[in-house]
Amino acid sequence: MTNAEPLIQHCLQRFTEVNHELSIFMTTVRTWFETHPRLVGHPHPVIHSVKSRIKDPGHLTEKVARKLADLAAEPAPEEMFRRLTDLSGVRVLLLHQYQFIALHAEFLKKTKNDWHLVEPPKAYTWDPESAEFFKKLDINTELKESHYTSLHYVIRPKAES
């Protein structure tokens, strides 16, 4: 791979340009989870807590360098930026695995109108029983030694929303 610096600088510049829109979308997604009546209603809320973050520019630099190291050919600068799918994120914590069923159903309803699922959801877990749970829901699942279970949705706002 040639000098990665021009690609890194392009990605940092584009990140700065879209940061405001990313922040608005992230806040919208977070608020949707925090206020959804079927997910946070009492007496037994589905969601325990919600957190969000915008990627730190220093971590973005490291991520671009790692992605470039894994590629056989250097992509065009804008193509490299499009490959970065985790510039902002919302983390939703659940206490029990079965609560995921309700969350997933509401989430999929939302993707029919306002949000676009960029790629299929993917679960990561250390537990074979959890892996089976997600597989029964037709969710791509990967066993990892992390000793926790997480599910990842990569979404964007739909162009018309």
Order of alpha helices (4+ residues) and beta strands (2+ residues): alpha-alpha-beta-alpha-alpha-beta-alpha-beta-alpha-beta-beta
